[in-house]
């Protein structure tokens, strides 16, 4: 879906959504239709397709709201030695940063309910649209997938939430939080209705397919399977659905991990669902910023400037030392694809010439001695110094698999697609589901499929595990999917969030403020204040 943002008449909404005036052509370019109204435009195939595409467009912004899904986990933190203080961020579960008035929770809530409003409008208006009925059914199924996805994101973060299923055509000032169990049931219903209708592939790349819906439903069942309202066969259903995607012949693991992330190869056979961006930066809004948010800026170092060579690095999400330590640097090819360990001068400055080494990170298990570091004229940052050595600008090896060449001045407005689901994760969903039903052999089969692909030449057999635990699966997800998966919800699902944060996130561990109530986020105060009825807050806030 090479999407282009445009203005169309909006839908009046209140309380948990805002007046929506922005839609997305998605998939195909559109002409300006500002003179039209919702009543005369969403009545034929072109108009209805515009409406459906408008439900896709929020995917871009939603997947850039990573604070709630990455920070405060075992594999992402923030910069600074925790012994020096400053432990008052979201990463540390500080009440100053995580409360009913915090922007992260409020914006996430608002974007998702605004997006859900678009899906509800598309579903409700479908009966009155004149177009090919088979095509219409597919479009409605796409939108049901999107509604399910948006509600899945919300319910994992907030628990009991308002469950709005129809277009809002008049002012609504009340909001009732529905039990999580009911929200999950609706998500499952939407996906089960969509799967039989959705085609295995679509002519417009980026539209929802059967495989994408099956993958999502597998993850929904897997997540519900841990809950006290789980169905007795949720894990079995998750395993079966993941296996259907894997065995569908629509997708395949690429030969190497590096090939998955090769620039220009975004539309590859491993991708099950992705957020699309345009190659035209003018039409791309704020763009995809994945290449620019997992590193520390180097333009302050001698011999370095801000350029397209290294992208615009911003330490919004700092990979923990634990993440680096998960990789066997001799066997696992993902280590050198995931991290950048050496920076070369981009400008001549002082005694530094273009191309000289400026910054170097030894492999995490092979630290340099102080004598060896003193013998070179560039900065060397050992594993135990990552993001905590002020004298070395709190440097750390950035995540590099999202690098995008050719952006002016390393701009953060990237054009590469953002992967939401890919087949490697489908295998790991299957591994976890089979583990939960007691089928260790099948669990090993799926986790080892991912590990073998990652193995260096001659080391693939050595990469295979002989037994598997839930911690093995979480570690494998981190190696394979860091920066892609919503890590916070993965840890929450498996009951490992508090344990792993205290073990592996130094700043959060030192703060020691994470508690059981942090398994839910605060309901935004704006929602509570705008509601005419009493909307209960999550405990602890």
C-alpha positions as CSV (number, residue, x, y, z in Angstrom):
1,X,0.0,0.0,0.0
2,X,2.1,2.9,-1.2
3,X,-0.1,5.3,0.6
4,X,-0.7,9.0,0.0
5,X,-2.4,11.2,2.6
6,X,-5.3,13.4,1.5
7,X,-8.2,15.3,3.0
8,X,-11.7,14.0,2.9
9,X,-14.8,15.0,4.8
10,X,-14.8,13.6,8.3
11,X,-17.1,11.8,10.7
12,X,-18.5,13.5,13.9
13,X,-17.2,11.7,16.9
14,X,-17.0,12.5,20.6
15,X,-15.4,11.2,23.9
16,X,-12.9,8.6,22.7
17,X,-12.3,9.9,19.1
18,X,-11.8,13.2,17.5
19,X,-13.2,14.8,14.4
20,X,-11.6,12.8,11.6
21,X,-10.7,14.8,8.5
22,X,-7.7,12.9,7.3
23,X,-7.9,9.8,5.1
24,X,-5.4,7.8,3.2
25,X,-5.6,6.8,-0.4
26,X,-3.5,3.8,0.4
27,X,-2.5,1.4,-2.3
28,X,-3.5,3.8,-5.1
29,X,-3.2,7.5,-5.6
30,X,-6.4,9.6,-5.2
31,X,-7.6,12.9,-6.3
32,X,-8.7,15.6,-3.9
33,X,-12.4,15.1,-3.1
34,X,-12.9,17.9,-0.5
35,X,-16.1,19.0,-2.3
36,X,-17.7,15.7,-1.6
37,X,-19.5,14.6,1.6
38,X,-19.6,11.3,3.3
39,X,-23.2,10.8,2.2
40,X,-22.5,11.2,-1.6
41,X,-19.0,9.8,-1.7
42,X,-19.1,6.5,0.2
43,X,-21.8,5.1,-2.1
44,X,-19.9,3.5,-5.0
45,X,-16.8,1.4,-5.5
46,X,-14.4,4.4,-5.7
47,X,-15.9,6.2,-2.7
48,X,-16.0,3.0,-0.6
49,X,-12.5,2.1,-1.4
50,X,-11.4,5.5,-0.2
51,X,-13.2,4.9,3.0
52,X,-11.5,1.5,3.4
53,X,-8.1,3.0,2.7
54,X,-8.7,5.6,5.4
55,X,-8.8,2.8,7.9
56,X,-5.3,1.7,6.8
57,X,-3.7,5.1,7.0
58,X,-3.4,5.3,10.8
59,X,-1.1,2.2,10.7
60,X,1.8,4.6,10.0
61,X,1.4,6.7,13.1
62,X,0.3,3.9,15.4
63,X,3.4,1.8,14.7
64,X,5.6,4.8,15.4
65,X,4.1,5.1,18.9
66,X,6.7,2.7,20.3
67,X,7.2,4.1,23.9
68,X,4.5,1.8,25.4
69,X,5.6,-1.2,23.5
70,X,9.4,-1.0,23.8
71,X,10.5,1.0,26.9
72,X,10.6,-0.6,30.3
73,X,11.4,-4.1,28.9
74,X,14.4,-6.5,29.0
75,X,15.7,-5.4,25.6
76,X,15.1,-1.6,25.5
77,X,16.0,1.0,28.0
78,X,17.3,4.6,28.0
79,X,20.7,6.2,28.3
80,X,22.6,7.0,31.5
81,X,24.2,5.2,34.5
82,X,21.3,4.5,36.9
83,X,23.6,5.2,39.8
84,X,23.7,8.8,38.7
85,X,19.9,9.2,39.2
86,X,17.4,10.6,36.8
87,X,15.2,7.5,37.1
88,X,11.9,9.2,36.5
89,X,10.9,8.1,33.0
90,X,8.5,5.7,31.4
91,X,11.3,3.1,31.2
92,X,11.6,3.2,35.0
93,X,7.8,3.0,35.6
94,X,8.0,6.4,37.3
95,X,4.7,7.9,38.4
96,X,6.0,11.2,36.9
97,X,5.9,9.6,33.4
98,X,3.2,6.9,33.7
99,X,0.0,8.4,35.0
100,X,-3.5,9.4,33.7
101,X,-2.1,12.6,32.2
102,X,0.9,11.2,30.4
103,X,1.1,11.8,26.7
104,X,2.2,8.3,25.7
105,X,-1.0,6.6,27.0
106,X,-3.2,9.4,25.9
107,X,-2.0,9.6,22.3
108,X,-2.0,5.8,21.9
109,X,-5.6,5.7,23.1
110,X,-6.7,8.5,20.9
111,X,-5.1,7.2,17.7
112,X,-6.5,3.8,18.1
113,X,-10.0,4.9,18.9
114,X,-9.9,7.3,16.0
115,X,-8.8,4.4,13.8
116,X,-11.5,2.2,15.1
117,X,-14.1,4.8,14.2
118,X,-13.0,4.6,10.6
119,X,-13.4,0.8,10.6
120,X,-16.8,1.0,12.1
121,X,-18.0,3.5,9.5
122,X,-16.7,1.3,6.7
123,X,-18.5,-1.7,8.1
124,X,-21.8,0.0,8.8
125,X,-22.0,1.8,5.4
126,X,-21.1,-1.3,3.3
127,X,-24.8,-2.4,2.8
128,X,-25.6,0.8,1.1
129,X,-22.7,0.8,-1.3
130,X,-23.2,-0.1,-5.0
131,X,-20.3,-2.2,-6.2
132,X,-19.3,-5.8,-7.0
133,X,-20.5,-7.8,-4.0
134,X,-17.5,-10.2,-3.8
135,X,-15.1,-7.2,-3.8
136,X,-17.2,-5.5,-1.2
137,X,-17.1,-8.6,1.1
138,X,-13.3,-8.6,0.8
139,X,-13.0,-4.9,1.6
140,X,-15.3,-5.4,4.7
141,X,-13.1,-8.3,5.8
142,X,-10.0,-6.1,5.5
143,X,-11.6,-3.6,7.7
144,X,-12.6,-6.2,10.2
145,X,-9.0,-7.3,10.4
146,X,-8.0,-3.7,11.1
147,X,-10.6,-3.3,13.8
148,X,-9.4,-6.5,15.4
149,X,-5.8,-5.3,15.2
150,X,-6.6,-1.9,16.8
151,X,-8.6,-3.4,19.6
152,X,-5.9,-6.0,20.2
153,X,-3.4,-3.3,20.7
154,X,-5.7,-1.4,23.1
155,X,-6.9,-4.3,25.2
156,X,-3.3,-5.5,25.9
157,X,-2.3,-2.1,27.1
158,X,-5.4,-1.0,29.0
159,X,-7.5,-4.0,29.9
160,X,-11.2,-3.3,30.2
161,X,-12.0,-0.7,27.5
162,X,-15.0,0.8,25.7
163,X,-16.1,-1.5,22.9
164,X,-17.5,0.6,20.1
165,X,-18.8,-1.3,17.1
166,X,-20.9,1.1,15.1
167,X,-20.4,4.4,13.4
168,X,-21.1,7.3,15.7
169,X,-23.4,9.8,14.0
170,X,-24.3,12.0,16.9
171,X,-22.6,13.4,20.0
172,X,-21.9,10.7,22.6
173,X,-20.6,11.7,26.1
174,X,-20.6,8.5,28.0
175,X,-18.2,5.6,27.8
176,X,-18.5,2.2,29.4
177,X,-15.5,0.0,29.9
178,X,-16.3,-3.6,28.8
179,X,-14.5,-6.6,30.3
180,X,-11.4,-7.9,28.5
181,X,-13.1,-11.2,27.9
182,X,-15.7,-9.5,25.8
183,X,-13.2,-7.5,23.9
184,X,-11.2,-10.6,23.0
185,X,-14.4,-12.3,22.0
186,X,-15.1,-9.5,19.6
187,X,-11.6,-9.5,18.2
188,X,-11.9,-13.2,17.5
189,X,-15.3,-12.8,16.0
190,X,-14.1,-10.2,13.5
191,X,-11.1,-12.3,12.5
192,X,-13.1,-15.5,12.2
193,X,-15.5,-13.8,9.9
194,X,-12.8,-12.2,7.8
195,X,-10.5,-15.3,7.3
196,X,-12.9,-17.3,5.0
197,X,-13.4,-14.2,2.8
198,X,-9.9,-12.8,2.5
199,X,-7.9,-14.0,-0.5
200,X,-4.4,-15.6,-0.1
201,X,-2.9,-12.6,-2.0
202,X,-4.1,-9.3,-3.3
203,X,-3.5,-7.4,-6.5
204,X,-2.6,-4.3,-4.4
205,X,0.3,-5.1,-2.3
206,X,-0.3,-4.1,1.3
207,X,-3.9,-5.0,1.6
208,X,-4.8,-7.5,4.3
209,X,-4.7,-11.2,3.2
210,X,-5.9,-14.5,4.7
211,X,-2.4,-15.2,6.0
212,X,-2.2,-11.9,7.8
213,X,-5.6,-12.5,9.5
214,X,-4.6,-16.1,10.4
215,X,-1.3,-14.8,11.9
216,X,-3.1,-12.2,14.0
217,X,-5.8,-14.7,15.2
218,X,-3.0,-17.1,16.1
219,X,-1.4,-14.4,18.3
220,X,-4.8,-13.4,19.8
221,X,-5.5,-17.0,20.8
222,X,-2.0,-17.4,22.1
223,X,-2.4,-14.3,24.2
224,X,-5.9,-15.2,25.5
225,X,-4.6,-18.7,26.3
226,X,-2.7,-17.3,29.3
227,X,-5.7,-15.5,30.8
228,X,-8.1,-16.8,33.4
229,X,-10.9,-16.5,30.8
230,X,-9.1,-18.5,28.2
231,X,-10.8,-21.1,26.1
232,X,-9.6,-24.7,26.8
233,X,-8.2,-25.0,23.3
234,X,-6.8,-21.5,22.7
235,X,-3.2,-22.7,22.5
236,X,-4.1,-25.5,20.2
237,X,-6.0,-23.1,17.9
238,X,-3.0,-20.8,18.0
239,X,-0.7,-23.6,16.9
240,X,-3.0,-24.7,14.2
241,X,-3.5,-21.2,12.7
242,X,0.2,-20.5,12.7
243,X,0.9,-23.9,11.0
244,X,-1.7,-23.0,8.3
245,X,0.2,-19.8,7.5
246,X,3.5,-21.6,7.4
247,X,2.2,-24.4,5.2
248,X,0.2,-22.2,2.9
249,X,3.0,-21.8,0.3
250,X,2.3,-18.1,0.3
251,X,5.3,-17.2,2.5
252,X,8.8,-18.6,3.1
253,X,11.8,-17.8,5.2
254,X,14.4,-16.1,3.1
255,X,17.8,-17.7,2.9
256,X,19.5,-15.2,5.1
257,X,18.4,-12.8,7.8
258,X,20.3,-10.0,6.1
259,X,18.3,-10.5,2.9
260,X,15.0,-9.8,4.8
261,X,16.3,-6.3,5.6
262,X,18.1,-5.5,2.4
263,X,16.9,-2.1,1.2
264,X,14.8,-2.4,-1.8
265,X,13.7,-5.9,-0.9
266,X,10.8,-4.9,1.4
267,X,8.2,-6.7,-0.6
268,X,9.7,-10.1,0.0
269,X,8.2,-13.6,0.6
270,X,8.7,-13.5,4.3
271,X,6.5,-10.6,4.9
272,X,2.9,-11.4,6.0
273,X,1.8,-7.8,6.7
274,X,3.6,-4.5,6.6
275,X,2.9,-0.8,6.9
276,X,3.6,0.8,3.5
277,X,5.5,4.0,2.8
278,X,5.9,5.9,-0.4
279,X,9.3,6.4,-2.1
280,X,8.3,10.0,-2.5
281,X,9.3,11.8,0.7
282,X,7.0,14.7,-0.1
283,X,4.0,12.4,0.1
284,X,5.2,10.4,3.0
285,X,4.2,12.6,5.9
286,X,6.7,12.1,8.8
287,X,7.8,8.9,7.2
288,X,9.2,5.7,8.8
289,X,11.6,6.7,11.5
290,X,12.8,3.1,12.4
291,X,16.3,3.8,11.0
292,X,16.8,6.8,13.2
293,X,15.6,6.0,16.7
294,X,17.7,3.1,17.9
295,X,21.2,4.8,18.1
296,X,23.2,7.6,19.6
297,X,24.1,10.6,17.4
298,X,27.7,10.6,16.3
299,X,27.9,14.1,14.7
300,X,29.6,15.4,17.8
301,X,32.6,13.2,17.4
302,X,35.7,14.4,15.6
303,X,35.5,13.4,11.9
304,X,31.7,12.9,11.9
305,X,28.8,15.0,10.6
306,X,25.1,14.5,10.3
307,X,24.8,12.9,6.9
308,X,23.0,10.1,5.0
309,X,26.0,7.8,5.7
310,X,24.8,6.9,9.2
311,X,21.2,8.3,9.2
312,X,20.0,10.7,11.9
313,X,20.6,8.7,15.1
314,X,18.5,9.5,18.1
315,X,18.6,7.4,21.3
316,X,14.9,7.1,21.9
317,X,15.1,3.3,22.4
318,X,18.4,2.1,23.6
319,X,19.1,-1.7,23.2
320,X,20.1,-3.1,26.5
321,X,23.4,-4.9,27.1
322,X,21.3,-8.0,27.7
323,X,20.0,-7.9,24.1
324,X,23.6,-7.8,22.8
325,X,24.6,-10.7,25.0
326,X,21.9,-12.9,23.6
327,X,23.8,-13.4,20.3
328,X,26.5,-16.0,19.8
329,X,28.8,-13.8,17.8
330,X,30.6,-16.8,16.2
331,X,27.5,-18.6,15.1
332,X,24.6,-16.2,14.8
333,X,24.7,-14.0,11.6
334,X,22.0,-11.7,13.1
335,X,24.4,-10.0,15.4
336,X,26.3,-8.2,12.7
337,X,23.1,-7.5,10.7
338,X,21.3,-6.1,13.8
339,X,24.1,-3.9,15.2
340,X,26.6,-1.5,13.7
341,X,29.9,-1.8,15.5
342,X,32.2,0.6,13.6
343,X,31.9,4.2,12.4
344,X,34.3,5.8,9.9
345,X,34.9,9.5,9.5
346,X,32.7,11.3,7.1
347,X,34.6,14.5,7.1
348,X,38.3,15.5,7.4
349,X,38.8,17.2,10.7
350,X,42.0,17.8,12.7
351,X,44.2,14.7,12.3
352,X,41.2,12.6,11.2
353,X,40.8,11.8,7.5
354,X,37.7,10.7,5.7
355,X,37.4,6.9,6.1
356,X,39.4,6.7,9.3
357,X,37.9,4.7,12.2
358,X,36.3,7.1,14.7
359,X,34.2,4.8,16.9
360,X,34.5,1.1,17.5
361,X,32.5,-1.4,19.6
362,X,34.2,-4.8,20.2
363,X,32.0,-7.9,20.1
364,X,30.2,-8.0,23.4
365,X,32.1,-11.0,24.7
366,X,35.6,-9.8,23.5
367,X,36.3,-6.6,25.4
368,X,39.5,-4.6,24.8
369,X,42.0,-4.0,27.5
370,X,42.7,-0.5,28.6
371,X,46.2,-0.9,27.1
372,X,44.8,-1.9,23.8
373,X,42.4,1.0,23.8
374,X,45.2,3.4,24.6
375,X,47.2,2.2,21.6
376,X,44.6,3.5,19.1
377,X,43.5,7.0,18.2
378,X,39.7,6.4,18.1
379,X,37.1,5.8,20.7
380,X,36.5,2.2,21.8
381,X,33.4,1.4,23.8
382,X,33.4,-2.0,25.6
383,X,30.2,-3.9,26.4
384,X,30.2,-2.9,30.1
385,X,30.3,0.8,29.0
386,X,27.3,0.7,26.6
387,X,25.1,3.7,27.2
388,X,26.6,4.4,30.7
389,X,29.9,6.1,30.0
390,X,29.5,9.9,30.0
391,X,33.1,10.4,28.9
392,X,32.3,8.4,25.8
393,X,29.0,10.2,25.2
394,X,27.0,7.2,26.5
395,X,27.6,5.6,23.2
396,X,26.3,2.1,22.3
397,X,26.1,0.1,19.0
398,X,22.9,1.2,17.3
399,X,20.4,-1.2,15.8
400,X,21.2,-1.1,12.1
401,X,18.9,-3.5,10.3
402,X,16.5,-0.6,9.5
403,X,19.3,1.6,7.9
404,X,18.1,3.5,4.9
405,X,20.6,4.9,2.5
406,X,20.1,8.0,0.5
407,X,18.2,10.1,2.9
408,X,19.3,13.8,2.8
409,X,21.3,14.6,5.9
410,X,20.3,11.4,7.5
411,X,16.7,12.7,7.8
412,X,14.4,10.6,9.9
413,X,11.6,10.7,7.3
414,X,12.3,7.2,6.0
415,X,10.5,5.5,3.1
416,X,11.1,1.8,3.8
417,X,8.1,-0.3,4.7
418,X,7.7,-1.3,8.3
419,X,7.2,-5.0,8.9
420,X,4.3,-5.8,11.3
421,X,4.1,-9.6,10.8
422,X,6.7,-11.9,9.1
423,X,7.0,-15.6,8.8
424,X,9.8,-15.9,11.3
425,X,7.4,-14.6,14.0
426,X,4.7,-17.0,12.8
427,X,7.2,-19.9,13.5
428,X,7.9,-18.4,17.0
429,X,4.1,-18.2,17.7
430,X,3.8,-21.8,16.7
431,X,6.7,-22.8,18.9
432,X,5.2,-21.1,21.9
433,X,1.7,-22.5,21.3
434,X,3.1,-26.0,20.8
435,X,5.1,-25.6,24.0
436,X,2.0,-24.6,25.9
437,X,0.1,-27.7,24.7
438,X,3.0,-29.9,25.7
439,X,4.3,-30.8,22.2
440,X,8.0,-30.0,22.7
441,X,9.0,-31.7,19.5
442,X,6.9,-29.4,17.4
443,X,8.0,-26.4,19.4
444,X,11.6,-27.3,18.7
445,X,10.9,-27.8,15.0
446,X,9.6,-24.2,14.7
447,X,12.1,-22.4,16.9
448,X,15.0,-24.3,15.1
449,X,13.6,-23.3,11.7
450,X,14.3,-19.7,12.7
451,X,17.7,-20.5,14.4
452,X,19.0,-22.5,11.5
453,X,18.3,-19.7,9.1
454,X,20.3,-17.4,11.3
455,X,23.3,-19.8,11.6
456,X,26.6,-19.0,9.9
457,X,27.9,-21.3,7.2
458,X,28.9,-24.6,8.7
459,X,27.2,-23.7,12.0
460,X,23.5,-24.3,11.3
461,X,23.4,-27.6,13.1
462,X,25.1,-26.1,16.1
463,X,22.4,-23.4,16.2
464,X,19.7,-25.9,16.9
465,X,18.3,-26.3,20.4
466,X,17.7,-29.7,21.9
467,X,15.1,-28.5,24.4
468,X,13.0,-25.4,24.7
469,X,11.5,-23.2,27.5
470,X,9.4,-20.1,27.4
471,X,12.6,-18.1,28.2
472,X,14.3,-19.7,25.1
473,X,11.4,-18.5,23.0
474,X,11.4,-15.0,24.4
475,X,15.2,-14.8,23.9
476,X,14.7,-16.0,20.3
477,X,12.0,-13.4,19.7
478,X,14.5,-10.7,20.9
479,X,17.3,-11.9,18.6
480,X,15.0,-12.2,15.6
481,X,12.5,-9.4,16.1
482,X,14.1,-6.7,18.2
483,X,12.7,-3.3,17.2
484,X,9.9,-5.0,15.3
485,X,7.8,-6.8,18.0
486,X,5.9,-5.0,20.7
487,X,8.2,-6.4,23.4
488,X,6.2,-5.1,26.3
489,X,3.1,-7.1,25.4
490,X,5.2,-10.2,24.6
491,X,6.6,-10.1,28.2
492,X,3.2,-9.3,29.7
493,X,1.6,-12.2,27.8
494,X,4.0,-14.8,29.1
495,X,4.0,-13.5,32.7
496,X,7.7,-12.5,32.4
497,X,7.5,-8.7,32.4
498,X,8.4,-7.8,36.0
499,X,10.9,-10.6,36.3
500,X,12.8,-9.7,33.2
501,X,12.7,-6.0,33.7
502,X,14.3,-6.4,37.1
503,X,16.9,-8.8,35.8
504,X,17.9,-7.0,32.6
505,X,16.9,-3.4,32.5
506,X,19.5,-1.7,34.7
507,X,17.7,1.6,35.1
508,X,14.3,0.1,35.9
509,X,15.9,-2.4,38.2
510,X,17.7,0.4,40.1
511,X,14.5,2.4,40.3
512,X,12.7,-0.7,41.6
513,X,9.3,0.9,41.1
514,X,7.7,-1.6,38.8
515,X,4.7,-3.4,40.4
516,X,1.9,-5.7,39.4
517,X,-0.4,-2.8,38.6
518,X,2.0,-1.7,35.9
519,X,0.7,-4.7,33.8
520,X,-2.0,-2.2,32.7
521,X,-1.6,1.4,31.6
522,X,-3.6,4.3,33.0
523,X,-6.8,5.2,31.4
524,X,-6.2,8.7,30.0
525,X,-7.6,11.5,32.2
526,X,-9.0,13.2,29.1
527,X,-11.3,10.2,28.5
528,X,-12.5,10.2,32.1
529,X,-13.1,13.9,32.2
530,X,-15.0,14.0,29.0
531,X,-17.4,11.2,30.0
532,X,-20.7,12.2,31.6
533,X,-20.7,8.9,33.5
534,X,-18.0,7.6,35.9
535,X,-15.3,5.8,34.1
536,X,-13.2,3.7,36.5
537,X,-9.4,4.1,36.5
538,X,-7.1,1.1,36.5
539,X,-5.8,0.2,39.9
540,X,-2.6,1.9,41.0
541,X,-3.2,5.1,39.1
